[in-house]
Every structure is written in C-alpha cells, then in structure tokens.
Amino acid sequence: MSKVNGAKVAIETCLNVKKGERVLILTDTSKEAIAETIYQAAVEAGAMAVLTKIPEITQDGQEPPMPVAKMMRDMDVIVITTEMSMSHTAARRRASKAGARIATMPGITEHMLNEGGMTADFKEILKVTRRVARKLRKGNKLVIKTELGTDITMDIKGRSWVTEDTGICNKKGDFTNLPAGEMFISPLEGSAKGVIMVDGSFNDPLLNPVKVNVKDGYATRIVGAHDVVKELNKGGKTGRNIAKVGIGLNPEAKIIGKILEDTKVLGTVNIGFGDNSMFGGRVKSKVHMAGIIKNPTLVIDNVIVIKDGELKV
C-alpha cells in the first residue's frame, strides 16, 4: 500500500485547488517545514502559490500583521499552519467573507500530516457525517457511559449538531480545520450531570484517567490532573462549563495529545469545557479544552450512536 501524501490530500481533496488559483500558505517559525511541503503541493497543482512566514504567534486568536491580513482577502485559498490557532481571528473571518476557502491546521505535526488524521478519505468522512447527522437531527437527551465509570446525561433539545468539520472545503467562503472528522453539539446550559472519566487525553495523553464530577452543567470536582484544573480555573466558573460533546469520525486519527487530532479519533467522544458561544451556546470564556473518552457508549434518546467504541449509525 502506497504512503498517503497528507499535503496533497489537503490541497487536492480537501481544498480542491485548481490551476491558476491564488493560494496563500501562511505559517510561523514553528511550522515552516510543514508549510513548505504544502506549498510544494499547491505548486504541483498548478496554483499561483505564495508562502508567507510571520513571527511565531504566542496565543490563540492572535491577529497576523496587517499587510498579511490585507493579502488574505485577495486569495482564493488559504492554508494556515501555525502552532496556535488563527481560526477565530478577524483576519480569517474577513478573508472567508471575501470568498476564500480556508483551512487552519493549528498544532499540525509531520506525524499528523503523513501518518495520522490527514491520511484519511475525507470524501468518505463527509458521507458518514451526513448519515449520522440525519439519524440525530431531533435528539433531546444525550447519555454517555463507559466501563471505566463515565455516566453523564445532558439535554440537547433545540440545539443543532455542527457537521461542517468534514475536511471538504471546496465552496467559496468555506472554512475548516484540518485534519477534520468530528461532529459536535453544545448541550443546554445547566443540564449536564454525572461523572466523566477522561482516559484518552486532556491536553496530553493520559497514563491514568481523570475523574470529573459534573452538576448543573459545571465540573464541580476534578481528580487526577492538576494541570487541567489550573487551566480550567483560568476562566473562573465559565472555564468549568460543559461546553460541547463531540463524536470522532476520522478512522486514521490517533490520540497523540494534540486536540486538533485527538477530537477526531473514530469511536471516541470528547467533552469540551469553557466557551460554547461559537457553536450555539451562551457561555463566553477564555477556556477551550476537551477531554477524550475512549470506548464509550453514546445514546441519544433511543438511538445507540456508539457502542463500546464502535459507531452504530
């Protein structure tokens, strides 16, 4: 079996770059080698490609220099390979509004590009996402259980699943993270209750599970990860908000301690903490964290979505 070129997948399959299109590969000093690989894939696709490097950004949401932001609005396609996320910057939003197709790859690694989530069949992920979304359109009650002790319920009535994270970004103004392969929903504030046993990753791969007690929509007690507690506490009470539930749908993604890939692993679910205002909720927070749960059973109303880590719908 031949090795999949993740850079080529990004350019040709995910972004559908055509000959003569204006393509910007935007990177910082931390991801220069990966950006060069994607730039070469764009050149080979016949694009008018530009590779631009900025100083390393130090926090999520940091804006690029103004000349770069202006250039972004003139592009057909933009790929952003930086360690921190530029997904929610004003520059990205303006470029999307101007019609650019944009993929951001915060924290991307060589492993993710050529052995992990970027080697997936994203057209198949799109099909699976649509199929699952049809089954879950009108759910009210969501329950997650594991043999390790996870047992949590939450209300999702009236909330919509976010299903755009398929990796296929080929229409004007489309935007995605890569690698992709997740659908998620924000539960109603105050509705989550029970226990979560995070055994996949929580910022980093876990050697031992982290126990999270949940009441009235907030994590009330966390046992097993002082660094996680410290990070969540940066947001005060809002940092402990149960912000989302995600379903991983990428069969090539692996748990490596990078949220960009960990949340996409097929057969896992992830619980997000902190801000949910960007996907249907009402809580704003500086915290964006997710804990990955392996081998879950996920039931929505009477529909078994995942059984012991195996997708059933």
GUFI-597400 format. One record per atom (N, C-alpha, C): residue in three letters; x, y, z. Coordinates in steps of 0.1 Angstrom, whole numbers, plus 5000, padded with zeros to 4 digits. Example, Ala and Ser with C-alpha at 12.3 -4.5 7.8 and 13.67 -1.06 7.14 Angstrom:
// GUFI-597400
ALA513249435078
ALA512349555078
ALA513249675078
SER512849785071
SER513749895071
SER512950005079
//
This chain:
// GUFI-597400
MET500849885000
MET500050005000
MET500950125000
SER500650214991
SER501550334989
SER501250435001
LYS502250515005
LYS502050615015
LYS501250735010
VAL500350775019
VAL499450885015
VAL500251015018
ASN500151115008
ASN500851245010
ASN499751335016
GLY499851365029
GLY498951455035
GLY498851595030
ALA499951645025
ALA499951775019
ALA499151785006
LYS499251674998
LYS498551664986
LYS497051644989
VAL496751564999
VAL495351555003
VAL494751685007
ALA495451765014
ALA494951895018
ALA494651985006
ILE495651994997
ILE495452084986
ILE494452034975
GLU494551904972
GLU493751854961
GLU492351804965
THR492351734976
THR491051674980
THR490251774989
CYS490851815000
CYS490151905009
CYS489752045003
LEU490752104997
LEU490552244992
LEU490252254977
ASN490452134970
ASN490152134956
ASN490852244948
VAL492052264951
VAL492852374944
VAL492952354929
LYS492552454921
LYS492552444907
LYS493752524901
LYS494152484889
LYS495152554882
LYS494952704881
GLY495852784885
GLY495752934883
GLY495153004895
GLU494652924905
GLU494152984917
GLU495253054926
ARG494853154933
ARG495753224942
ARG495753154955
VAL496853104959
VAL496953024972
VAL497953084981
LEU497553104993
LEU498453155003
LEU498753045014
ILE499953015016
ILE500352925027
ILE500953015037
LEU500253035049
LEU500653125059
LEU501253045071
THR502453075076
THR503052995086
THR503853085096
ASP504253025107
ASP505153095115
ASP506453005117
THR507353055125
THR508652985125
THR508552845130
SER507552815138
SER507452675144
SER507052565134
LYS506352605122
LYS505852515113
LYS506352535099
GLU507452595097
GLU507952635084
GLU508152505075
ALA508752395080
ALA508952285072
ALA507652225066
ILE506652215075
ILE505352165070
ILE504752255060
ALA504852385062
ALA504352485053
ALA504952465039
GLU506252445039
GLU506952425026
GLU506452305019
THR506152195026
THR505552075019
THR504252105013
ILE503352185020
ILE502052215015
ILE502152315003
TYR503152405004
TYR503352494993
TYR503752424981
GLN504652324982
GLN505052244970
GLN503852174964
ALA502952124972
ALA501752054967
ALA500852154959
ALA500852274964
ALA500052374957
ALA500652414944
VAL501952424943
VAL502652454931
VAL502452334921
GLU502552214926
GLU502352104917
GLU500852094912
ALA499952154919
ALA498552154914
ALA498352274904
GLY499352344901
GLY499252454892
GLY498752584897
ALA498752604910
ALA498352724917
ALA499352834916
MET498952954917
MET499853064919
MET500053084934
ALA500953004939
ALA501152994954
ALA502153084959
VAL501853134972
VAL502753224979
VAL502953164993
LEU504153154997
LEU504453105011
LEU504953225019
THR504253255030
THR504553375038
THR504753325053
LYS505853375058
LYS506153335072
LYS506153465081
ILE505453455092
ILE505353555102
ILE506053515115
PRO506353605124
PRO506953565137
PRO505953475144
GLU506553385152
GLU505653285159
GLU504653355167
ILE503353315166
ILE502353375174
ILE502253305187
THR501853375198
THR502053325211
THR500753285218
GLN499653315212
GLN498353275218
GLN497253255207
ASP496253175210
ASP495153155201
ASP494453285198
GLY494053305186
GLY493353425182
GLY494153555179
GLN495553535180
GLN496353655177
GLN496353685162
GLU496153815159
GLU495953855145
GLU497353855138
PRO497353835125
PRO498553845117
PRO498953985115
PRO500154015111
PRO500454155107
PRO499454215097
MET499254345097
MET498254405088
MET498454375073
PRO499754385068
PRO499954355054
PRO499454215050
VAL499654125059
VAL499253985057
VAL497753975057
ALA497154035066
ALA495654035067
ALA495054095054
LYS495654195049
LYS495154255037
LYS495354155025
MET496454095024
MET496753995014
MET495753875014
MET495353835026
MET494453725028
MET493153745020
ARG492653875020
ARG491453905014
ARG491453884998
ASP492653884993
ASP492753874978
ASP493053724973
MET492953634982
MET493353494979
MET492053404976
ASP492253304968
ASP491153204966
ASP491253104976
VAL492453064981
VAL492652964990
VAL493653005000
ILE493452965013
ILE494452995024
ILE494652875032
VAL495852835035
VAL496152735044
VAL497052795055
ILE496652775068
ILE497352845079
ILE497952735088
THR499252725088
THR499952625096
THR500752695107
THR500152705118
THR500852775130
THR500652685142
GLU501452705152
GLU501252625165
GLU499952665172
MET499752795174
MET498552845180
MET497452875169
SER496252875173
SER495152885163
SER494853025159
MET494753045145
MET494253165140
MET492853155134
SER492153045138
SER490853015133
SER489853125135
HIS489853185147
HIS488853285151
HIS489353425151
THR490353455142
THR490853595141
THR489953675132
ALA489953805133
ALA489153895124
ALA489753875110
ALA491053865108
ALA491653845095
ALA491053725088
ARG490953615095
ARG490453495089
ARG488953515085
ARG488153575094
ARG486753595091
ARG486553685079
ARG487353795078
ARG487253885067
ARG487653815054
ALA488653735054
ALA489053655042
ALA487953555038
SER487353495048
SER486253405044
SER485053475038
LYS484753595044
LYS483653675039
LYS483953725024
ALA485253745021
ALA485653785008
ALA485653664998
GLY485453545003
GLY485253424994
GLY486353324995
ALA487453345002
ALA488553255003
ALA488053125009
ARG488553015004
ARG488452885011
ARG489652865020
ILE489352835033
ILE490452845043
ILE490452725051
ALA491652665053
ALA491952555062
ALA492952605072
THR492652595085
THR493652615095
THR494152485101
MET495452475105
MET495952355110
MET496852385122
PRO496152435133
PRO496952475145
PRO497552355152
GLY498852355154
GLY499552245161
GLY499852125152
ILE499652145139
ILE499952035129
ILE501351985131
THR501551845130
THR502851785131
THR503051705118
GLU504351665116
GLU504651575105
GLU503951445106
HIS503851395118
HIS503051265120
HIS501651285116
MET500951385120
MET499551405116
MET499451425101
LEU500351485095
LEU500351515081
LEU500451385073
ASN501351305076
ASN501751185068
ASN501451045073
GLU501051045086
GLU500650915092
GLU499350915099
GLY498951035103
GLY497751045111
GLY496451085104
GLY495751185110
GLY494451225105
GLY494451275091
MET495551335086
MET495451395072
MET495551285061
THR495751165065
THR495851055055
THR494450985053
ALA493451045059
ALA492050985058
ALA491451015044
ASP490350935042
ASP489550965030
ASP488451065034
PHE488651195031
PHE487751295036
PHE486451295029
LYS486351245017
LYS485151235010
LYS484251125017
GLU484851025022
GLU484150915029
GLU483650975043
ILE484551055049
ILE484151115062
ILE482951205060
LEU482851275049
LEU481751365046
LEU480451285045
LYS480551165038
LYS479351075037
LYS478951025051
VAL479850985059
VAL479550935072
VAL478951035081
THR479451155080
THR478951275088
THR477551305085
ARG477251305072
ARG475851335067
ARG474951225072
ARG475351095071
ARG474550985075
ARG474250995090
VAL475251015099
VAL475051025113
VAL474151145116
ALA474351255110
ALA473651375113
ALA472151355110
ARG471751285099
ARG470351255096
ARG469751175108
LYS470451085114
LYS469951005125
LYS469751085138
LEU470551185140
LEU470551255152
LEU469851395152
ARG469151425141
ARG468651555139
ARG467751615151
LYS466951525157
LYS465951575166
LYS466151515180
GLY467351495184
GLY467551435197
GLY467251535209
ASN466951475220
ASN466651555232
ASN467651525244
LYS467851405247
LYS468651365258
LYS469851285253
LEU471051325258
LEU472251255254
LEU472851195267
VAL473251065265
VAL473850995276
VAL475150925272
ILE476250945280
ILE477550875277
ILE477850785289
LYS478250665286
LYS478750575297
LYS479950495292
THR480750455301
THR481950375298
THR482050275310
GLU482750165307
GLU483050065317
GLU483950125328
LEU484750225325
LEU485650285334
LEU484850375345
GLY483650405342
GLY482850485352
GLY482150605347
THR482450645334
THR481650765329
THR480150735329
ASP479450825334
ASP477950815334
ASP477450955335
ILE477151015323
ILE476751155323
ILE475651175313
THR474651265317
THR473551295309
THR473451445307
MET472851485296
MET472651625293
MET471551645283
ASP470951765283
ASP469851795274
ASP470351875262
ILE469951825250
ILE470351895238
ILE469151935230
LYS468051935236
LYS466851975229
LYS466952115223
GLY466652135210
GLY466752265204
GLY468052305199
ARG469152235203
ARG470452265198
ARG470752185186
SER471652245177
SER471952185164
SER473352125164
TRP473552015157
TRP474851955156
TRP475652035146
VAL476852065149
VAL477752125139
VAL478452015131
THR478152015118
THR478551905109
THR479551945098
GLU480052065099
GLU480852115088
GLU482352065088
ASP482652005100
ASP484051965101
ASP484351825095
THR484251835081
THR484451705073
THR485751705066
GLY486351825065
GLY487651835057
GLY487451875043
ILE486151875038
ILE485851915024
ILE485552055024
CYS486352135018
CYS486252285019
CYS486452335004
ASN485452314996
ASN485652344982
ASN484652444976
LYS483952514985
LYS483052614980
LYS483552754985
LYS483152854978
LYS483552984981
LYS483153024995
GLY484153065003
GLY483853105017
GLY483952995027
ASP484152875023
ASP484152755032
ASP485352765041
PHE485252715053
PHE486252715063
PHE486352585071
THR487552535074
THR487652405081
THR488952405089
ASN488952325099
ASN490252285105
ASN490752155098
LEU492052135097
LEU492552005092
LEU493651965102
PRO493651825105
PRO492751725100
PRO491351735106
ALA490451695098
ALA489051705102
ALA488451575105
GLY487151575109
GLY486451445111
GLY485751445125
GLU484951545127
GLU484251545140
GLU482851615138
MET481851575145
MET480651645146
MET480351675161
PHE479751785164
PHE479651815178
PHE478451905181
ILE478051915194
ILE476851985198
ILE477152045211
SER476452165214
SER476552225227
SER475352195235
PRO475452125247
PRO474252095255
PRO473652225261
LEU472452215265
LEU471852325272
LEU472552355285
GLU472852485287
GLU473552525299
GLU472852475311
GLY473552425321
GLY473052385333
GLY472452245333
SER472452175322
SER471752045321
SER472651925324
ALA473951935322
ALA474851825323
ALA474951785338
LYS474951655340
LYS475151605354
LYS475651455353
GLY476551425363
GLY477051295364
GLY478551295365
VAL479151185360
VAL480651165362
VAL481251145348
ILE482451205346
ILE483151185334
ILE484551125338
MET484951015331
MET486250955333
MET487050975320
VAL487851075320
VAL488651105308
VAL489851015308
ASP489950935298
ASP491050835297
ASP491950835284
GLY491550925275
GLY492350945263
GLY493451045264
SER492951175264
SER493951285266
SER493151405272
PHE493951485278
PHE493351615283
PHE494551715282
ASN494651765271
ASN495851845267
ASN497051755263
ASP497351655271
ASP498351555269
ASP497751415270
PRO498451315263
PRO497951175265
PRO497951145280
LEU497051065285
LEU496851025299
LEU497450885302
LEU498250875312
LEU498650745318
LEU497550695327
ASN496950785334
ASN495850745343
ASN494650835341
PRO493450785343
PRO492250865340
PRO492050975349
VAL491351075344
VAL490951195352
VAL489451195354
LYS489151205367
LYS487651195371
LYS487151335372
VAL486051355366
VAL485351495366
VAL483951475371
ASN483651525382
ASN482251535387
ASN481551655381
VAL480251635377
VAL479551745370
VAL478151755376
LYS477851885379
LYS476551915385
LYS476052045379
ASP474752055375
ASP474152175370
ASP474952235358
GLY475552155350
GLY476252205338
GLY477752235340
TYR478252225352
TYR479652265355
TYR480452155362
ALA481752145358
ALA482652055365
ALA482752105380
THR482452025390
THR482552065403
THR483752015411
ARG484251905406
ARG485451845412
ARG486251765402
ILE487551785401
ILE488451715391
ILE489551645399
VAL489651515397
VAL490751445404
VAL491651375394
GLY492951405395
GLY493951335387
GLY494751415377
ALA494551545377
ALA495251625367
ALA495351775372
HIS496451805379
HIS496551945385
HIS496652045374
ASP497352005363
ASP497552105352
ASP496152135345
VAL495352035344
VAL493952065338
VAL493152155347
VAL493152125360
VAL492452215370
VAL492952355369
LYS494252375368
LYS494852505367
LYS494452585355
GLU494352505344
GLU493952565331
GLU492452605331
LEU491652515336
LEU490152545336
LEU489952665346
ASN490652675357
ASN490452785366
ASN490752915361
LYS491552925350
LYS491853055344
LYS490553125339
GLY489553045336
GLY488253105332
GLY487253125343
GLY487753105356
GLY486753115367
GLY485653005365
LYS484453035369
LYS483352935367
LYS483152905353
THR483252995344
THR482952965330
THR483852865324
GLY485152855329
GLY486052765324
GLY485652615327
ARG484752605337
ARG484252465341
ARG482952435334
ASN482452515325
ASN481252495318
ASN481352375309
ILE480352285309
ILE480352175299
ILE479852235286
ALA480852255277
ALA480552335265
ALA480152255253
LYS480552135252
LYS480252055240
LYS480451915242
VAL479851835233
VAL480051695231
VAL480451665217
GLY481551605214
GLY482051585201
GLY482151435198
ILE481851395186
ILE481951255181
ILE483051245171
GLY484151165173
GLY485251155164
GLY484851055152
LEU485151105140
LEU484751025128
LEU485850995118
ASN487151025123
ASN488251005114
ASN488950875117
PRO488950775108
PRO489550645111
PRO491050645112
GLU491650745107
GLU493150755107
GLU493750835118
ALA492850915125
ALA493350995136
ALA493750915148
LYS494750965155
LYS495250885167
LYS495350985179
ILE495250925191
ILE495351015203
ILE496851035205
ILE497251165203
ILE498651195204
ILE498951315214
GLY497851365220
GLY498051485229
GLY497951615222
LYS497351615210
LYS497051735202
LYS495551745200
ILE494951845205
ILE493451855204
ILE492951845190
LEU493751905181
LEU493351905167
LEU493151775161
GLU493851675165
GLU493751535160
GLU492951445170
ASP493251465183
ASP492551375193
ASP491051375192
THR490451495190
THR489051505190
THR488451445177
LYS489251405168
LYS488751345156
LYS488751185155
VAL489351125166
VAL489550985165
VAL488250905165
LEU488150825155
LEU486850745153
LEU486650655166
GLY485350655170
GLY484950575181
GLY485150635195
THR485650765195
THR485750835208
THR484750945209
VAL484450995221
VAL483751115222
VAL484651215230
ASN484351335229
ASN485151435237
ASN484151535243
ILE484551575255
ILE483751665263
ILE484551795263
GLY483951905258
GLY484652035258
GLY484252115270
PHE485152195275
PHE484952285287
PHE485252425283
GLY484452515289
GLY484652655287
GLY483652725278
ASP484152785267
ASP483352865258
ASP482552775249
ASN481252815248
ASN480452745238
ASN479652845229
SER480052975230
SER479353075223
SER479553075208
MET480553005203
MET480852995189
MET480052885182
PHE479452795190
PHE478652695183
PHE477352665190
GLY476552775193
GLY475252765197
GLY474852795211
GLY475952805220
GLY475652825234
GLY475752975238
ARG475652995251
ARG475553135256
ARG476753165266
VAL477653075268
VAL478753095277
VAL479953145270
LYS480553255274
LYS481753305268
LYS482853285279
SER483953235274
SER485053205283
SER486453205275
LYS487453235282
LYS488853235276
LYS489353085275
VAL488552995282
VAL488952855282
VAL488452775270
HIS489252695264
HIS488852605253
HIS489652475255
MET489052375262
MET489752255265
MET488752135261
ALA489352025259
ALA488551905256
ALA489251775262
GLY488451695268
GLY488851565273
GLY488351455265
ILE489251365261
ILE488851255252
ILE488551125259
ILE487351065256
ILE486950945263
ILE486950835253
LYS487750725257
LYS487850605248
LYS486750505251
ASN486450435240
ASN485450315241
ASN484150355248
PRO483550465244
PRO482250505251
PRO481050435245
THR479950435252
THR478650405247
THR477850535247
LEU477450585236
LEU476750715234
LEU475350685229
VAL474350725237
VAL472950705233
VAL472250845233
ILE471550865223
ILE470650985222
ILE469250945220
ASP468450975230
ASP467050925231
ASP467150775231
ASN466650715221
ASN466650565220
ASN467650515209
VAL468450605204
VAL469350575193
VAL470750545199
ILE471250425197
ILE472650395201
ILE473550445190
VAL474350545193
VAL475250615183
VAL476550535183
ILE477150515195
ILE478350445196
ILE478150335207
LYS478650215205
LYS478550105215
LYS480050055217
ASP480550085229
ASP481850045233
ASP482950075223
GLY482850205218
GLY483850255209
GLY483550225194
GLU482450165191
GLU482150125177
GLU480950205172
LEU481150285161
LEU480050365156
LEU478950275151
LYS477650305154
LYS476550215151
LYS475450275142
VAL475650405138
VAL474650465130
VAL475250505117
//
